[in-house]
Amino acid sequence: MALDDILREVSADNAWESVLHITSEIPSRLAGSTNARRMAEFADEKLRQAGLESRLDEFLGLVSFPEPAQVWALAPEQFTIEGYTLAQSASTDSLEGELIDLGAATEADYEGRDVRGKIILSEFPYAPARQEKAVIAWRHGAAGQIFMNLGDDQCDAYAFGSVKSPWGNPTPEALEHDLPDLPSVSISRVDGLRLKALCRRGTTRVRLNAHAANDWHTLTMTSAEFGTDAEREFLLLGGHMDSWYGPQATDNATGDACMLELARVFKLHEGELRRGLVTALWMGHETGTMISSTRFADVNWDRLRRSCVAYLQVDQPAIANSSIWHTASTEDIQSYSTRIARETLGTYPQRWGRQSKNGDSSFFGVGIAALAGETMFSEEEARRTGFANLGWFHHSAHNTLDKVDRSLLAPHLEVYARWMWGLLTEPILPHEYEPLGRAFVDRLTELSAYDVPNIDLQSAVEQTQTFHALATQLDQQSAAWRERITGGTSDADRIANRLNQAKLRVSRILVPIASTVVGPYGQDRYGHSWQARMIPSLAPYPQLAGYPRDSEAFQTWWVSMIRARNRAVDALELASDVVRDALGELG
């Protein structure tokens, strides 16, 4: 059985050798640097040695080279804090102002606060993400921002990071409206707590300097493929290879090593695969915010829409002391991804979450099923470190080789390999749409309870209930035909192709609605606050219901929400037609 051969041949030792090479010979892999180019060449060489058709692509990207920073507390006490400028920060030699502690620094935290010309102290945790915190501060007129790191209250590590909100290279509009022109500095949690204590005592003044060289540089990314001739379906395997200063062992040396090993072994079994494999190591992830994966989506739009069955993202596997397997996916591949993880890992603690727009998840607009998985920290463990769910050392100079648990490489590789095997070999794709339909029903039912005149969400609920029923039938038909095809049928290829065609078309239609604000032809900015919810374009709907009916806020948001409702209903109706037609042909 070929799967058994693959699982036997995938080598955690091979992956570990790549981890050692990357962390020791190519540390500090900032996009646009010499080492980033060396990393791309290393990946290219490994993939060529494995027999894949590999290529290096070069293009310009807006990236950043940040420098050390300082913060001086001026009043009511005086002391100095060492930190680091965040990538894409504006530069300043001596910005002085009143410090305002806004905690999580969400939009709601600014209500009733005049922060114009002030410096904001905010915490790193991801609600919202750092980039969104910077956008909010900038739009409220803040003069600068200081970010205190995750970790326990004694943690003295400051984190590298970026405040570039536009996803990928910016459009002219994003460059003007979404890229904060704001000096931004990262400090440790222990130093942040000192500043918070000053703010509690009264008016606090600080001065900071920050320097980052932000410019367009030549970036190099590596991609390789096999079995992708003509219009053949393929799986996209991807993860970023650029990183911050230092070895950055778990982010993403371990992920790169896993991808190189998986590509090597699956190439050996090319003749046994029904679909092709494209492996991409992204560049411009950290300081440029997902530049090359966004560019790949744009440049390869036609073939991705036509033939890509799923995107498997590999980022930060084998984190030491992590204890829970976390599967993240779009709902159309939820059942498959969680089932395979359970079968592989047995009683190992597991959880699932809908994949949000982080990492290089640049393909929601294309409408591609997406899945990812890695071990993470339990809620109790994360709470002890200020919810540093990727480790207190994440994005810091402390992300060294000891932060990798070598023994965790094997189970990560096995889950990835099993996911890949099914997606590359099953005649009928394992995608299931009942979970996606149920998620639409639940979300639209929840929103329909809010009283907003002249927006008919009840009919939207009815439309999504129709889709849910049809999706359930599609899943049932897929399961039934899968058994018949396994048993042998003369019409196997036609049936499998028809079902797969319907499945991919439904994903193309509904994933952009379920997971983006802007839709298929753009990219939501990083950390967009609405992204946390199903159908993010309707996220403001509850707030709309609370506005006075004669207010400008109500009138303008009403326009936005009715259009978001119409877009969702149209997509659900179109997806229903696709399923209905397929079911009719299958009988």
C-alpha positions, 0 to 999 in steps of 0.5 A, a space after each residue: 500500500 503506497 500510503 504505508 510506503 510514504 509514511 515509512 519513507 518520510 523521515 523526521 531525521 531528514 527534516 531535522 538535518 534541514 532544520 540544523 542547516 537553516 538555523 545554523 547556516 542561514 539565520 536572520 532570513 529577512 526578505 530582501 536580504 542576502 540570507 533570504 536569497 540563500 534560503 531560497 537557493 537552498 530550498 531550490 537545490 533540495 527540491 531539484 535533488 528530489 527530482 521536482 521541477 523547481 524555479 526561483 522567481 524574483 520580483 520587487 516587494 515593499 519590505 523593511 529592515 527595522 533597527 533597535 529602539 529606545 523608550 525614555 520614561 520622563 515623568 512621573 519617573 525617569 528610566 530607559 527601556 531598550 526595545 526594537 522598532 517594528 517593521 514598516 514603522 515611521 522613523 523618529 529620533 525624538 518623539 515626545 508625548 503623553 502616554 495613554 494605556 489602552 490595553 488591547 487597543 481595540 476600536 472600542 478602547 478609543 471611545 471617549 478618548 482624545 488621543 490626538 498627538 498622544 503615544 499609545 501603549 498597547 498589548 500584543 495579544 491578537 484581538 485585534 492583531 498588531 497591524 490592526 492596532 496600528 491602523 486604529 491608532 493612526 486613524 485616531 490621530 495618535 503620534 506613536 505607539 508602544 507595544 508590550 510583548 506577550 509572556 509572563 510578568 517577568 518576561 524580558 523578551 521583546 518581539 520583532 514584528 510588523 505594522 504593515 496592514 496591507 496584505 501583500 504589495 499594496 494597491 495605491 488605495 491601500 498605500 494611502 489608507 491602510 499603511 500607518 505612518 506611525 512610529 511603532 516600538 516593541 518592548 518586553 512585557 516586564 518593561 510594559 508593566 512598568 509603563 502601565 504602572 506609571 499610567 495608573 499613577 497619573 499623567 505619564 510622558 515618554 520619549 522614543 526613537 524608532 528607525 526602520 528602512 522601508 523600501 522596495 527590494 528584490 525578493 526571491 521565492 522558490 516553488 516546485 511542482 510535478 504532475 501538473 500538466 495541462 488542466 490536471 488538478 493539484 494540491 498546493 503545499 506552502 509556508 513562508 521561508 523568510 524570518 526575523 533576526 536570529 535562527 527563528 527555529 520554529 518560525 519557520 525553519 521547522 515548517 520549511 524542513 517539513 515541506 522539503 521532506 514531504 515534497 521529496 517523498 511524494 515525488 517518489 510516488 508520483 505515478 501512484 497519485 491522481 493529482 499533481 503537487 505544487 510546493 511553494 516557499 513564500 517570501 515577504 511574509 514577515 516584514 512585507 505581510 504575505 507578499 509572495 503568496 499574494 502575488 502567487 494568487 494573483 499571477 496564477 489566478 486562472 489555474 488556481 481557480 480551475 485546478 487547485 483542490 486545497 491549500 495546505 499551509 505549514 507554519 511553526 510545527 514542533 514547538 517545544 512543550 506544546 501539548 494540543 494539536 490544533 487543526 485550522 481549516 475552512 469549513 468545506 474541509 473541516 470533516 476530513 482534516 479533523 478525522 485524519 488528525 484524530 485517526 493519526 494522533 489518537 487520544 492526543 488532545 486536539 481542537 479545531 478552529 475555522 482558519 482565519 486570515 493569518 499566516 500566508 492564507 492568501 487564497 480565501 478570495 480564490 475560493 480554495 479549501 484550506 487546512 493547517 495544523 500544528 501543536 500549540 499550548 493549552 489554554 492554561 499554558 497560554 494564560 500563564 504567558 499572556 496568551 502567547 499561544 505560539 510561545 513567549 519566544 515567538 518572533 524574538 531572538 530567543 526562538 533558538 533550536 532549543 524551542 524545537 521538540 525534535 520528537 514532534 517532527 514525526 507526528 507533524 509529518 505523519 498528519 501532513 502526509 496523510 492529509 496530502 495522500 487523501 487529497 492527492 489520490 481519492 477519486 472523489 475529493 474528501 470535501 464535505 459541505 454540510 459543515 459549511 452550510 450549517 455555519 452559514 445557517 447558524 450565523 445568518 440565524 444569529 444575525 436575523 434576531 437583530 431588528 434592522 428595517 428593510 434588510 430581509 435576513 429571514 429570506 437569507 436564512 431560508 436560502 442558506 437552509 436550502 443550501 444546507 439541505 442540498 449540501 447534505 445530499 451532496 455529501 451523502 451522494 459522495 459517500 455512496 458513490 465513493 463506495 461504488 467506485 471502490 467496488 468497481 464501476 464502469 462510469 467511475 471517472 465521469 462520476 468522480 469528475 462531476 462530483 469534484 467539479 461541483 465541489 470545487 465550484 461550491 468552494 469557489 463561490 462560498 469560501 470568499 463569502 464565508 472568509 473575506 470582507 472584500 471578496 474574490 478580487 482583493 485582500 483584506 488587510 491583516 488583522 481586520 477586526 471583522 475577520 474573526 467571524 463567519 461572513 465577515 462582511 456582515 460583522 457590523 450588523 449587530 452594531 447597525 441595529 443599535 444606532 439611532 435610525 436617523 443618524 448618519 452612522 445608521 444610514 451609511 452602515 445600512 447601505 454597507 450591510 444590505 449590500 453584504 446581505 445581497 452578496 451572500 444571498 446571491 452566492 448561496 443561491 448560485 451554490 445551490 444551483 451548482 449542487 442541484 444540477 450535479 445531483 440531478 445528473 447523478 440521479 
